[in-house]
Amino acid sequence: MNEKKIDEIINLYKNQDFQKNLENQCKEIENKLNDFVKNYNTDIEDNSKIKDKVISRIKSSQSLREKLKRKNYFSKDMENKETEIIFDELKNKLKDMIGFRINCYFKKDEQAVFNSLKTYLEELEFEINDDTIKPAIGPKILKMYCSKKGYSIKFEIQVKSLFHDVWGEVDHKIIYKARGFDSRLVFINQVIESLWGI
C-alpha cells in the first residue's frame, strides 16, 4: 500500500470522534474485566490471585502505521477504493486496535485464569476466538480476540504471569520489532532462547 493511502487511513484513525469511540469502548470493556478480576480474587481461596488492575491500551497511530507497512492487509486492487471503505475493512481485519492484559502472579495459574475469563465473557455474550500461540522461543501466549454486537471494534486480551509479561516485553522489543532488519537476529534468538531456558 502506498504512503499516501496509509496517510489517509491514519488521518481517519486519528479522527477525534473515532478516537472518542475507541476510548469509550475501551473503558466499558475494562470495567467488565475489572469486575472479573475482583470476582475471581474473591472466589479463589489459595494464593492463585490476579493482579488487581487490568492493563489496557489503544493502538497508537504510529504503531498502526508500522503494522500497515509490515503486514499485507490489502490486495493491490484495494488501493483504488475509497479510503473510507478501506478503513472500514481494516476495522474488521485488525483485531487489536484495543488490547487488554490480565496478569496473574504465577505461570501455573495462566491457563485457569484464561479459561475462567473465557467462560465469563461468553456468559456476557461476547464472541471469543481463542488465538493461543506457541512461539518459536519462550512459552505459549494465551490470548483471545473478542467481539460483540454493538461494539464497532474487535479487541484482544492476553493472560500472562508477571514474569511472562516482562519476558514478552523483552521479546517484543528485541525480536519482534527487529525482525528482518537486524543481521544478528539468529544470534539474538539463540541468546533469548537460552535466557528463557534458564
Secondary structure, DSSP 8 states (H G I E B T S, - for coil): --HHHHHHHHHHHT-HHHHHHHHHHHHHHHHHHHHHHHHHHHH--SS--B-SS-EEEE--HHHHHHHHHHS--S-GGGGGS-HHHHHHHHHHH---SEEEEEEESSGGGHHHHHHHHHHHHHHTT-EEEE--B--SSSS-BEEEEEE-TT-SS-EEEEEEEHHHHHHHHHHIIIIITTTTT-TTHHHHHHHHHHHHH-
